[in-house]
Amino acid sequence: MCDRHLGVGRWVVIAGALQVLTLMPQLDGGFRVAINRALLGQGSAEDRARYLRFGQSFTWWLGLAAMLVGGGVLFLLGFLPNARALGMSLLFFITFGVSGAVNLTLNSQANLLVGLGQQWRLFVVQALTAWVNFAILAVALRSGWNEWAFPAAFAAGVVGIGPLVRIWLRQLAPELPFGPGPRDADFRRTWNELQSRSLAALRFQVYTALLYSVDLVIVSQFCPPDRVSDIYGYIVRAFVIVRIILQAADEALWPRVARDPAEGRILSLALARLNCWLHGAAMAAMALSIGPFLGAFLRSEMTPAPLLAAVLAARGLITGLASQPAFYLYGDGRFGTLARSMGRELFIGVLLGIPAARIYGPTGVAAAFLLGTLGGTAWPLLRDYSIQISRPAGELVIGFWMRAVPAGMVAGLVGWALLPQAVTPFQHAVCGGLAAAAGLSAGVVFAMIGSKQSAGPIYDWRNLVRRM
């Protein structure tokens, strides 16, 4: 839609500006996560009020910093040759940066809903904001606003959803001030208290952001420009979308871990076992179906090699098995542990990925980051998780793989049988979905006949999940 209404050259410039805006949340220094973690674990009304006041003040200062940084960096982007050649005004870049910063401030305000135990409201805010942004962007582009459609979409999200966020915060925390509070002794005390946790959270956030984007940079800069390099971005994006969907339940659980570690430990282990079946089935189905799907959806010459799909699926499987353990450690405040794991994975991937790109192309880059995932996540992160939930590490890892492998085998067999019959992109997607569902059904069968550890009726879905 964007390149059709703007033209490829103008869209490339705006895409670069959007990439800058997506990095602005890192300006929080990890404090937003630390504030929510402290709110969820607080024990007194006095501490709750202190954390809320600090969070509100910090949000306002973060918004001001984001306006200066976002507006300033995008102002400089306006001087680059492509922007000047297209006649894009400096006022647009300043407005775009400031509107993105205001949008970040709204999101920071809404993030306090997590610390107040109302994560579902945050999901509602995020969904409504996304739809409002998309609707205004589409209307503005069709109306000929060109690049100005983007700051208009940001502004519409703030104006349309901001009052709802404020109303909910006032309902849940009447003591929350509207503006920033004074930088008094309480502010400095809370700053010092949260500083070490926030820095560890920041390292984890930065490493994670780099880990899931730097492989694209390596492919674009070090691989020869050919068909395989062109399709790498498409296939990686497809795996990212599936990963986000599959990790939704993991992300929803971490506030419960922070609020009640004992209950969170039980729920986390049950969800981690369910994830083994889910990710094993999904990644096997993806490995078989993503190539034919992209070939049918784009064009036949854009079909990725089966080996590339298999390597990316293997990395996705390991990441999926470690997803719930990682979110458990996140909820338990083990940000330093997570940062070390992601740092190791990133270091190995970059160290091996650059030479592999020149020799083996995009498939070599994918294999290098798979080795990084093995070195940073497959064993070290699961070992740290096993320590926190008081389970033997070897038993835990073996149990995970004994669930993931059968799920993958069933999904693979069903996909192998169905996919040759598919022709259209929709048919390929349906066949992949049926293959994944078949793999997951193996877990249901296992829960019904293979495990006696949990008492209770098997037709109760909660008890069924525990048995898996």
C-alpha positions in Angstrom: 0.0 0.0 0.0 2.7 2.5 1.0 5.0 2.0 -2.0 1.9 2.1 -4.3 0.8 5.5 -3.0 4.2 7.0 -2.3 6.5 5.5 -4.8 9.4 3.2 -4.0 12.0 6.0 -3.4 9.8 8.0 -1.0 8.8 4.9 0.8 12.4 3.7 1.3 13.2 7.1 3.0 10.1 6.8 5.3 10.9 3.2 6.1 14.3 4.3 7.4 12.7 7.0 9.5 10.3 4.4 10.9 13.2 2.2 11.8 14.6 5.0 13.9 11.3 5.5 15.7 11.1 1.7 16.5 14.4 2.0 18.4 13.2 4.9 20.6 11.6 2.7 23.3 15.2 1.8 24.2 15.5 5.3 25.6 13.7 4.2 28.7 16.9 2.5 29.9 14.9 -0.5 31.0 13.1 1.5 33.7 9.6 0.7 32.4 10.1 -3.0 32.8 11.6 -2.5 36.3 8.8 -0.2 37.4 6.1 -2.7 36.4 8.1 -5.6 38.0 8.3 -3.5 41.2 4.6 -2.7 41.1 3.6 -6.3 40.7 5.8 -7.4 43.6 5.1 -4.5 46.0 3.6 -5.3 49.4 2.4 -2.0 50.8 0.2 0.9 49.6 3.0 3.4 50.3 5.4 1.5 48.0 2.7 1.3 45.3 2.1 5.0 45.4 5.8 5.7 45.3 6.4 3.5 42.3 3.4 5.0 40.5 4.6 8.6 41.1 8.0 7.6 39.9 6.6 5.9 36.8 4.5 8.9 35.9 7.4 11.3 36.3 9.7 9.0 34.4 7.1 8.8 31.5 7.0 12.5 31.1 10.7 12.9 31.1 11.0 10.0 28.7 8.5 11.7 26.4 10.5 14.9 26.4 13.8 13.1 25.7 12.1 11.1 22.9 10.8 14.4 21.3 14.3 15.9 21.3 16.0 12.7 20.1 13.3 11.7 17.6 12.8 15.1 16.2 16.6 15.8 16.1 17.6 12.5 14.4 14.8 12.7 11.8 15.7 16.4 11.2 19.2 15.2 10.3 17.7 12.4 8.0 16.0 15.2 6.1 19.4 16.4 4.9 20.3 13.1 3.3 20.6 13.0 -0.5 17.6 10.8 -1.1 15.3 13.0 1.0 16.5 16.2 -0.6 16.2 14.8 -4.1 12.6 13.9 -3.5 11.8 17.3 -2.1 10.7 16.1 1.3 10.5 19.1 3.7 12.5 19.3 7.0 9.2 20.3 8.7 7.8 16.8 7.8 10.8 15.0 9.4 10.6 17.1 12.6 6.8 16.6 12.8 7.2 12.9 12.2 9.8 12.5 14.9 7.8 14.5 17.5 4.5 12.6 16.7 6.4 9.3 17.1 7.7 10.5 20.5 4.2 11.5 21.6 3.0 8.1 20.6 5.8 6.5 22.6 4.7 8.6 25.6 1.1 7.2 25.3 2.5 3.7 25.1 4.6 4.3 28.2 1.5 5.5 30.1 -0.4 2.5 29.0 2.4 0.2 30.1 1.6 1.1 33.7 -1.6 -1.0 33.3 0.7 -4.1 33.4 2.1 -3.1 36.8 -1.5 -2.5 38.0 -2.4 -6.1 37.1 -4.5 -5.2 34.1 -2.5 -6.5 31.2 -5.6 -7.3 29.2 -6.4 -3.6 29.1 -3.0 -2.9 27.6 -3.7 -5.5 24.9 -7.0 -3.6 24.1 -5.1 -0.3 24.0 -2.5 -1.7 21.6 -5.1 -3.3 19.3 -7.2 -0.2 19.2 -4.2 2.0 18.5 -3.0 -0.2 15.7 -6.4 -0.2 14.0 -6.8 3.6 14.4 -3.2 4.1 13.0 -3.9 1.8 10.1 -7.3 3.3 9.2 -6.1 6.9 9.3 -2.9 6.0 7.3 -5.0 4.3 4.6 -7.5 7.1 4.4 -4.7 9.8 4.3 -2.7 8.0 1.7 -5.7 7.6 -0.5 -6.5 11.3 0.0 -3.1 12.3 -1.4 -1.4 13.3 1.9 1.7 11.4 0.8 4.3 11.3 3.6 2.2 13.5 5.9 -0.1 10.5 6.3 2.3 9.0 8.8 2.4 11.7 11.5 -1.4 12.1 11.0 -1.8 8.4 11.8 0.3 8.8 15.0 -1.6 11.8 16.1 -4.9 10.1 15.5 -3.9 7.2 17.7 -2.9 9.6 20.5 -6.0 11.7 20.3 -8.3 8.7 19.9 -6.9 6.3 22.5 -5.1 8.6 24.9 -8.3 9.6 26.8 -9.2 5.9 27.3 -5.8 5.2 28.8 -6.1 8.2 31.2 -9.6 7.1 32.3 -8.5 3.6 33.0 -5.4 4.7 35.0 -7.5 7.1 37.1 -10.0 4.3 37.8 -7.2 1.9 38.9 -4.9 4.4 40.6 -6.8 7.6 41.7 -3.6 8.8 43.4 -1.7 8.8 40.1 -0.9 12.5 39.2 -1.5 13.8 35.6 1.8 15.5 35.2 5.4 14.8 36.4 6.0 15.0 40.1 8.9 16.7 41.9 12.4 15.1 41.7 12.5 14.8 45.5 14.0 12.3 47.9 11.4 9.7 47.0 12.2 10.0 43.3 15.9 9.7 43.9 15.4 6.7 46.3 13.3 4.9 43.7 15.8 5.7 40.9 18.6 4.2 42.9 16.5 1.2 43.9 15.5 0.3 40.3 18.7 1.4 38.5 20.6 -1.9 38.5 17.5 -3.9 37.5 16.7 -1.4 34.7 20.2 -1.6 33.2 20.1 -5.4 33.1 16.6 -5.1 31.4 18.0 -2.6 28.9 20.8 -5.0 28.0 18.3 -7.7 27.4 16.1 -5.5 25.3 18.9 -4.2 23.1 20.4 -7.7 22.6 17.0 -9.1 21.7 16.3 -6.3 19.2 19.7 -6.8 17.6 19.4 -10.6 17.6 16.2 -10.6 15.5 17.4 -8.0 13.0 21.1 -8.2 12.6 20.9 -11.3 10.4 18.9 -9.3 7.8 21.7 -6.6 7.9 24.4 -9.2 7.3 22.5 -10.8 4.4 21.9 -7.4 2.8 25.5 -6.2 3.2 27.7 -9.3 2.9 25.7 -11.8 0.7 25.9 -11.5 -3.1 22.7 -9.8 -4.5 20.8 -12.8 -5.9 17.4 -14.4 -5.7 18.1 -16.2 -2.4 19.1 -12.9 -0.7 16.0 -11.2 -2.0 13.6 -13.8 -0.5 15.5 -14.1 2.9 13.6 -11.1 4.3 10.2 -12.6 3.3 10.8 -16.0 4.9 12.3 -14.5 8.0 9.3 -12.1 8.4 6.9 -15.1 8.0 8.7 -16.9 10.9 8.6 -13.8 13.0 4.9 -13.4 12.6 4.3 -17.0 13.6 6.6 -16.7 16.5 4.7 -13.6 17.8 1.4 -15.5 17.6 2.8 -18.6 19.4 4.4 -16.6 22.2 1.2 -14.6 23.1 0.4 -16.9 26.0 4.0 -16.8 27.3 4.0 -13.0 27.3 0.6 -12.9 29.1 1.9 -15.1 32.0 5.0 -13.1 33.2 3.0 -10.6 35.3 1.5 -13.5 37.2 5.0 -14.9 37.8 6.0 -11.5 39.2 2.9 -11.2 41.4 2.8 -14.8 42.7 6.0 -16.8 42.0 4.7 -20.1 43.5 1.6 -20.1 41.3 3.6 -18.8 38.4 6.0 -21.7 38.7 3.2 -24.3 38.3 1.6 -22.5 35.4 4.9 -21.9 33.7 5.9 -25.5 33.6 2.5 -26.5 32.3 2.7 -23.9 29.5 6.3 -24.8 28.7 5.2 -28.4 28.1 2.3 -27.3 25.9 4.7 -25.2 24.0 6.8 -28.2 23.1 3.9 -29.8 21.2 2.8 -26.5 19.8 6.2 -25.3 18.5 7.2 -28.8 17.4 4.1 -29.1 15.2 4.2 -25.5 13.9 7.9 -25.4 12.9 7.6 -28.8 11.1 4.6 -27.5 9.2 6.4 -24.2 8.5 9.5 -26.0 7.2 7.4 -27.9 4.6 4.8 -25.3 3.7 6.5 -21.9 3.8 8.5 -22.4 0.6 5.6 -23.5 -1.6 3.4 -20.8 0.0 5.8 -18.0 -0.8 6.3 -19.4 -4.3 2.6 -19.4 -5.0 2.0 -16.1 -3.2 4.8 -14.1 -4.8 6.1 -15.9 -7.9 7.7 -19.3 -8.5 11.3 -18.0 -8.6 10.8 -16.6 -5.1 10.5 -20.1 -3.6 13.1 -20.4 -0.9 15.4 -23.5 -0.8 14.1 -26.3 1.4 17.4 -26.2 3.4 17.0 -22.5 4.3 13.4 -23.2 5.5 14.6 -26.2 7.5 17.4 -24.2 9.2 15.1 -21.3 10.1 12.5 -23.8 11.4 15.1 -25.5 13.6 16.1 -22.2 15.1 12.4 -21.3 15.6 11.8 -24.6 17.4 14.7 -24.1 19.8 13.5 -20.5 20.4 10.0 -21.8 21.0 11.0 -24.4 23.5 12.9 -21.6 25.5 10.1 -19.1 25.1 8.2 -19.8 28.3 11.4 -20.4 30.4 12.6 -17.0 29.1 9.3 -15.2 30.1 9.4 -16.9 33.5 12.9 -15.6 34.1 11.6 -12.2 32.9 8.8 -12.2 35.3 11.1 -13.3 38.1 13.3 -10.3 37.5 16.3 -12.4 36.2 17.2 -9.8 33.5 20.9 -10.3 33.9 20.5 -14.0 33.2 18.5 -13.3 30.1 20.9 -10.6 28.9 23.9 -13.0 29.2 22.0 -15.7 27.2 21.0 -13.3 24.4 24.4 -11.7 24.4 26.1 -15.1 23.8 23.6 -16.0 21.1 24.2 -12.6 19.3 28.0 -12.8 19.6 28.2 -16.4 18.1 25.7 -15.5 15.4 27.5 -12.4 14.2 31.0 -14.0 14.6 30.1 -16.9 12.4 27.5 -15.2 10.2 29.7 -12.6 8.4 32.2 -15.2 7.0 29.3 -17.7 6.4 27.5 -15.0 4.3 30.4 -14.7 1.9 30.9 -18.5 1.5 27.4 -20.0 1.8 25.1 -17.0 1.3 21.8 -16.5 3.3 21.6 -20.2 4.3 25.0 -19.9 5.9 23.9 -16.9 7.9 20.8 -18.8 9.0 23.0 -21.7 10.1 25.3 -19.4 12.0 22.5 -17.9 14.0 21.1 -21.4 14.6 24.5 -22.3 16.2 24.2 -19.1 18.2 20.8 -20.2 19.4 22.3 -23.6 20.4 25.1 -21.9 22.3 23.0 -19.2 24.0 19.5 -20.7 24.5 19.2 -24.4 23.9 21.1 -25.4 27.1 22.2 -22.4 29.1 18.8 -20.7 29.4 16.9 -23.9 30.0 19.5 -24.8 32.7 18.9 -21.4 34.4 15.2 -22.0 34.2 15.5 -25.5 35.8 17.4 -24.0 38.7 14.6 -21.5 39.4 11.8 -24.0 39.3 13.8 -26.7 41.2 13.8 -29.3 38.4 16.8 -31.4 37.2 18.1 -29.7 34.0 18.7 -32.9 32.1 15.3 -34.3 32.9 13.6 -31.0 31.9 15.4 -30.7 28.5 14.8 -34.4 27.6 11.2 -34.0 28.5 10.8 -31.0 26.3 12.4 -32.7 23.3 10.4 -36.0 23.9 7.3 -33.8 23.3 8.5 -31.6 20.4 9.9 -34.4 18.2 6.8 -36.6 18.0 4.7 -33.4 17.4 7.1 -32.5 14.5 7.0 -36.0 13.1 3.2 -36.2 13.0 3.0 -32.7 11.5 5.7 -33.5 8.9 3.9 -36.7 7.8 0.6 -34.9 7.4 2.2 -32.0 5.6 4.1 -34.3 3.3 0.8 -36.0 2.4 -1.3 -32.9 1.9 1.0 -30.3 0.4 1.5 -31.9 -3.1 -2.3 -31.4 -3.6 -2.1 -27.6 -2.9 -1.9 -25.1 -5.7 -3.0 -21.6 -4.5 -1.4 -19.7 -1.5 -4.6 -20.3 0.5 -4.4 -24.0 -0.1 -0.8 -24.1 1.0 -1.7 -22.2 4.2 -4.6 -24.5 4.9 -2.4 -27.6 4.4 0.3 -26.2 6.7 -2.4 -25.3 9.3 -3.8 -28.9 9.2 -0.4 -30.4 9.5 0.3 -28.2 12.6 -3.1 -29.1 14.1 -2.3 -32.8 13.5 1.0 -32.5 15.4 -0.7 -30.7 18.3 -3.3 -33.4 18.4 -0.6 -35.9 19.2 -0.1 -33.9 22.4 -3.8 -34.2 23.2 -3.7 -38.0 22.7 -0.6 -38.1 24.9 -2.4 -36.2 27.6 -5.5 -38.5 27.4 -3.7 -41.8 27.5 -0.1 -41.4 28.3 0.2 -39.3 31.5 -1.3 -40.1 34.9 0.5 -37.4 36.9 -2.6 -35.1 37.1 -5.8 -36.2 38.6 -9.2 -35.0 37.3 -11.3 -35.4 34.2 -9.5 -35.2 30.9 -12.4 -33.2 29.3 -11.4 -30.3 31.5 -9.1 -28.3 29.2 -7.0 -27.0 32.1 -6.4 -30.5 33.4 -5.6 -31.6 29.8 -2.9 -28.9 29.5 -1.4 -30.0 32.8 -1.2 -33.6 31.5 0.6 -32.6 28.3 
